[in-house]
């Protein structure tokens, strides 16, 4: 069975395709509602956005050794350029430090500052609470 899409459309969509589109829209809706709620809470309480939080979250996993910028680009969905801009903002806010890597002078290490650890710990609680609220778990 096919379904005509829109009054002026000649494209016919199968029920399976319509189901996929509906499922995709549902996923998008859940993502956008959740990320917007997280963004509002983090911005109002900590003056950081979702992207900044995600970088702090990734850096918090590096407890034994510093994180190289190169390694951060491998685990982040952001482009290297976007990641550098976010790390710049976090550094200006005093949440991270950057230093030349001791074993490879071409590389830079990034690490949370004490202030960054404090902000991350509080922001993570807020982010997890919003996730729980929005995703119902």
Backbone as CSV, one residue per row, in Angstrom:
resi,resn,N_x,N_y,N_z,CA_x,CA_y,CA_z,C_x,C_y,C_z
1,UNK,0.842,-1.174,0.000,0.000,0.000,0.000,0.890,1.242,0.000
2,UNK,0.477,2.249,-0.729,1.232,3.491,-0.766,0.384,4.638,-0.268
3,UNK,1.047,5.685,0.096,0.386,6.863,0.647,0.933,8.077,-0.096
4,UNK,0.043,8.954,-0.525,0.481,10.163,-1.202,0.898,11.183,-0.156
5,UNK,2.027,11.801,-0.374,2.562,12.773,0.570,2.218,14.170,0.077
6,UNK,1.469,14.915,0.869,1.118,16.289,0.520,0.095,16.353,-0.591
7,UNK,-0.661,17.427,-0.631,-1.727,17.584,-1.607,-1.179,17.734,-3.021
8,UNK,-0.009,18.318,-3.180,0.531,18.604,-4.501,1.684,17.680,-4.874
9,UNK,1.911,16.675,-4.084,3.038,15.792,-4.330,2.597,14.597,-5.142
10,UNK,3.445,14.209,-6.053,3.142,13.013,-6.820,3.938,11.824,-6.286
11,UNK,4.748,12.063,-5.286,5.575,10.998,-4.711,4.722,10.089,-3.842
12,UNK,4.845,8.820,-4.065,4.139,7.847,-3.244,5.148,7.223,-2.289
13,UNK,4.738,7.065,-1.043,5.612,6.530,-0.013,4.999,5.240,0.506
14,UNK,5.809,4.195,0.566,5.304,2.936,1.098,5.078,3.070,2.594
15,UNK,4.283,2.178,3.142,4.043,2.210,4.592,5.342,2.018,5.361
16,UNK,6.229,1.164,4.840,7.514,0.938,5.512,8.341,2.223,5.530
17,UNK,8.369,2.924,4.388,9.109,4.181,4.335,8.478,5.227,5.244
18,UNK,7.154,5.284,5.247,6.455,6.240,6.113,6.765,5.938,7.575
19,UNK,6.849,4.652,7.921,7.197,4.254,9.286,8.604,4.686,9.660
20,UNK,9.534,4.539,8.705,10.912,4.973,8.951,10.983,6.479,9.152
21,UNK,10.263,7.222,8.329,10.251,8.680,8.451,9.656,9.082,9.792
22,UNK,8.576,8.424,10.182,7.943,8.720,11.477,8.898,8.410,12.630
23,UNK,9.593,7.275,12.527,10.561,6.899,13.562,11.699,7.927,13.624
24,UNK,12.203,8.347,12.462,13.263,9.347,12.413,12.814,10.645,13.065
25,UNK,11.609,11.083,12.761,11.094,12.325,13.347,10.951,12.203,14.859
26,UNK,10.598,11.032,15.324,10.479,10.799,16.761,11.850,10.896,17.442
27,UNK,12.857,10.302,16.816,14.223,10.367,17.342,14.705,11.819,17.359
28,UNK,14.478,12.528,16.261,14.868,13.943,16.184,14.183,14.766,17.258
29,UNK,12.885,14.540,17.441,12.124,15.287,18.438,12.689,15.054,19.838
30,UNK,12.944,13.786,20.177,13.491,13.467,21.502,14.869,14.101,21.682
31,UNK,15.702,14.021,20.652,17.041,14.608,20.735,16.965,16.121,20.924
32,UNK,16.173,16.787,20.095,16.102,18.250,20.161,15.503,18.738,21.471
33,UNK,14.441,18.088,21.933,13.847,18.490,23.211,14.851,18.316,24.344
34,UNK,15.543,17.189,24.344,16.501,16.892,25.408,17.708,17.824,25.348
35,UNK,18.297,17.985,24.169,19.487,18.840,24.076,19.145,20.299,24.362
36,UNK,17.964,20.754,23.954,17.559,22.133,24.275,17.372,22.319,25.778
37,UNK,16.791,21.329,26.438,16.600,21.408,27.896,17.949,21.414,28.614
38,UNK,18.870,20.566,28.170,20.212,20.530,28.765,20.913,21.864,28.536
39,UNK,20.836,22.370,27.321,21.474,23.650,26.977,20.969,24.767,27.893
40,UNK,19.649,24.851,28.070,19.073,25.900,28.927,19.586,25.802,30.357
41,UNK,19.586,24.598,30.912,20.018,24.404,32.301,21.504,24.700,32.483
42,UNK,22.328,24.166,31.594,23.772,24.381,31.721,24.137,25.846,31.524
43,UNK,23.490,26.483,30.566,23.776,27.900,30.297,23.370,28.765,31.480
44,UNK,22.191,28.510,32.032,21.707,29.364,33.125,22.464,29.137,34.433
45,UNK,22.887,27.905,34.684,23.546,27.602,35.959,25.068,27.714,35.917
46,UNK,25.665,27.389,34.765,27.129,27.282,34.714,27.773,28.109,33.604
47,UNK,26.955,28.769,32.807,27.444,29.586,31.699,28.252,28.771,30.689
48,UNK,27.836,27.522,30.475,28.426,26.676,29.436,27.282,26.052,28.648
49,UNK,27.576,25.679,27.412,26.589,25.011,26.585,26.844,23.515,26.523
50,UNK,26.035,22.836,25.740,26.177,21.380,25.600,27.547,20.983,25.053
51,UNK,28.019,21.701,24.053,29.316,21.348,23.457,30.450,21.496,24.462
52,UNK,30.423,22.580,25.227,31.453,22.772,26.254,31.365,21.670,27.306
53,UNK,30.127,21.348,27.707,29.958,20.290,28.702,30.500,18.966,28.178
54,UNK,30.200,18.643,26.930,30.653,17.363,26.377,32.175,17.260,26.388
55,UNK,32.864,18.369,26.134,34.329,18.353,26.186,34.806,18.166,27.627
56,UNK,34.174,18.861,28.571,34.520,18.655,29.986,34.277,17.197,30.381
57,UNK,33.174,16.633,29.902,32.818,15.246,30.208,33.881,14.283,29.674
58,UNK,34.346,14.522,28.461,35.402,13.676,27.893,36.712,13.838,28.660
59,UNK,37.059,15.082,28.997,38.309,15.327,29.732,38.274,14.727,31.134
60,UNK,37.102,14.662,31.736,36.971,14.103,33.087,37.349,12.624,33.126
61,UNK,37.300,11.963,31.981,37.682,10.547,31.920,39.198,10.356,32.006
62,UNK,39.949,11.407,31.758,41.414,11.338,31.801,41.883,11.695,33.205
63,UNK,41.905,10.704,34.077,42.280,10.956,35.467,43.747,10.631,35.735
64,UNK,44.319,9.736,34.974,45.690,9.292,35.224,46.729,10.081,34.432
65,UNK,46.339,10.556,33.264,47.286,11.256,32.403,46.557,12.353,31.641
66,UNK,47.301,13.348,31.160,46.645,14.416,30.399,46.121,13.895,29.060
67,UNK,45.163,14.580,28.523,44.579,14.228,27.232,45.234,15.067,26.142
68,UNK,45.665,14.434,25.089,46.203,15.173,23.951,45.036,15.695,23.112
69,UNK,45.194,16.873,22.553,44.160,17.427,21.673,43.846,16.438,20.553
70,UNK,44.884,15.788,20.038,44.716,14.814,18.964,43.780,13.685,19.410
71,UNK,43.927,13.221,20.652,43.069,12.158,21.174,41.637,12.651,21.358
72,UNK,41.504,13.896,21.756,40.180,14.487,21.949,39.421,14.546,20.622
73,UNK,40.132,14.831,19.543,39.468,14.881,18.233,38.985,13.500,17.799
74,UNK,39.624,12.458,18.295,39.213,11.097,17.930,37.933,10.661,18.629
75,UNK,37.674,11.176,19.823,36.499,10.747,20.592,35.358,11.753,20.551
76,UNK,35.588,12.900,19.957,34.555,13.929,19.861,33.988,13.953,18.444
77,UNK,32.681,14.151,18.314,32.096,14.246,16.967,32.362,15.598,16.298
78,UNK,32.978,16.518,17.012,33.227,17.860,16.487,34.427,17.875,15.546
79,UNK,34.444,18.834,14.644,35.615,19.011,13.786,36.767,19.526,14.641
80,UNK,37.972,19.381,14.133,39.147,19.853,14.868,39.054,21.356,15.113
81,UNK,38.561,22.085,14.132,38.423,23.536,14.260,37.410,23.908,15.345
82,UNK,36.251,23.266,15.329,35.219,23.543,16.346,35.724,23.164,17.729
83,UNK,36.414,22.037,17.810,36.961,21.586,19.085,37.976,22.595,19.630
84,UNK,38.830,23.104,18.772,39.818,24.108,19.200,39.141,25.367,19.718
85,UNK,38.078,25.802,19.045,37.353,26.998,19.508,36.725,26.766,20.879
86,UNK,36.167,25.579,21.089,35.546,25.271,22.384,36.606,25.214,23.477
87,UNK,37.728,24.562,23.196,38.810,24.493,24.182,39.333,25.899,24.478
88,UNK,39.408,26.758,23.469,39.798,28.165,23.700,38.852,28.826,24.696
89,UNK,37.539,28.659,24.486,36.551,29.265,25.395,36.670,28.700,26.801
90,UNK,36.866,27.383,26.900,37.004,26.751,28.213,38.270,27.231,28.918
91,UNK,39.337,27.436,28.152,40.587,27.931,28.737,40.403,29.370,29.235
92,UNK,39.750,30.206,28.448,39.499,31.596,28.865,38.628,31.658,30.111
93,UNK,37.732,30.677,30.263,36.863,30.625,31.442,37.574,30.019,32.648
94,UNK,38.812,29.542,32.448,39.574,28.959,33.551,39.185,27.533,33.879
95,UNK,38.512,26.855,32.944,38.047,25.490,33.203,39.024,24.422,32.720
96,UNK,39.883,24.770,31.763,40.913,23.843,31.286,42.228,24.590,31.134
97,UNK,43.306,23.827,31.145,44.642,24.338,30.840,45.171,23.566,29.646
98,UNK,46.012,24.222,28.872,46.711,23.565,27.769,48.204,23.705,28.010
99,UNK,48.930,22.665,27.659,50.390,22.700,27.791,50.993,21.817,26.709
100,UNK,52.206,22.158,26.310,52.902,21.344,25.319,53.132,19.950,25.884
101,UNK,52.952,18.968,25.054,53.179,17.574,25.444,54.680,17.361,25.633
102,UNK,55.070,16.721,26.730,56.495,16.553,27.033,57.195,15.607,26.064
103,UNK,56.498,14.577,25.549,57.153,13.636,24.650,56.936,13.959,23.170
104,UNK,56.126,14.958,22.861,55.933,15.380,21.473,55.574,16.864,21.476
105,UNK,56.557,17.697,21.257,56.369,19.154,21.351,55.340,19.691,20.352
106,UNK,55.030,18.912,19.323,54.025,19.365,18.354,52.615,19.193,18.893
107,UNK,52.452,18.353,19.892,51.134,18.068,20.458,50.872,18.919,21.686
108,UNK,49.599,19.151,21.934,49.176,19.895,23.119,48.348,18.975,24.011
109,UNK,48.601,19.060,25.315,47.778,18.364,26.294,46.707,19.321,26.798
110,UNK,45.557,18.779,27.107,44.461,19.560,27.688,44.045,18.846,28.957
111,UNK,43.863,19.615,30.034,43.428,19.005,31.291,42.490,19.952,32.020
112,UNK,41.597,19.357,32.813,40.690,20.155,33.634,41.476,20.867,34.727
113,UNK,41.108,22.097,35.010,41.657,22.815,36.164,40.824,22.421,37.386
114,UNK,41.233,22.872,38.558,40.418,22.616,39.755,39.025,23.209,39.582
115,UNK,38.972,24.432,39.058,37.676,25.069,38.797,36.878,24.255,37.770
116,UNK,37.563,23.746,36.750,36.910,22.917,35.737,36.323,21.650,36.332
117,UNK,37.055,21.039,37.272,36.547,19.839,37.957,35.294,20.159,38.758
118,UNK,35.315,21.284,39.455,34.149,21.685,40.257,32.936,21.952,39.371
119,UNK,33.146,22.726,38.309,32.042,23.038,37.397,31.537,21.758,36.738
120,UNK,32.460,20.908,36.287,32.059,19.657,35.649,31.222,18.795,36.590
121,UNK,31.661,18.622,37.820,30.947,17.771,38.776,29.514,18.255,38.980
122,UNK,29.349,19.555,39.176,28.002,20.111,39.370,27.188,20.051,38.080
123,UNK,27.821,20.372,36.951,27.117,20.365,35.667,26.698,18.953,35.270
124,UNK,27.526,17.962,35.600,27.184,16.575,35.277,25.925,16.144,36.018
125,UNK,25.787,16.554,37.274,24.572,16.230,38.033,23.352,16.857,37.370
126,UNK,23.500,18.099,36.934,22.400,18.790,36.254,22.066,18.096,34.939
127,UNK,23.087,17.786,34.156,22.860,17.134,32.864,22.186,15.779,33.040
128,UNK,22.644,14.994,34.020,22.044,13.669,34.252,20.592,13.800,34.711
129,UNK,20.291,14.813,35.527,18.912,15.036,35.988,18.004,15.397,34.816
130,UNK,18.496,16.227,33.907,17.697,16.591,32.730,17.501,15.370,31.835
131,UNK,18.545,14.577,31.655,18.411,13.346,30.869,17.342,12.441,31.465
132,UNK,17.394,12.276,32.779,16.412,11.430,33.464,15.001,11.976,33.276
133,UNK,14.856,13.279,33.410,13.549,13.911,33.263,13.027,13.791,31.830
134,UNK,13.867,14.088,30.861,13.435,14.083,29.459,13.267,12.682,28.882
135,UNK,14.119,11.775,29.300,14.089,10.431,28.726,13.348,9.432,29.603
136,UNK,12.880,9.908,30.757,12.011,9.098,31.606,12.632,7.875,32.222
137,UNK,13.886,7.953,32.618,14.519,6.774,33.220,14.961,7.065,34.623
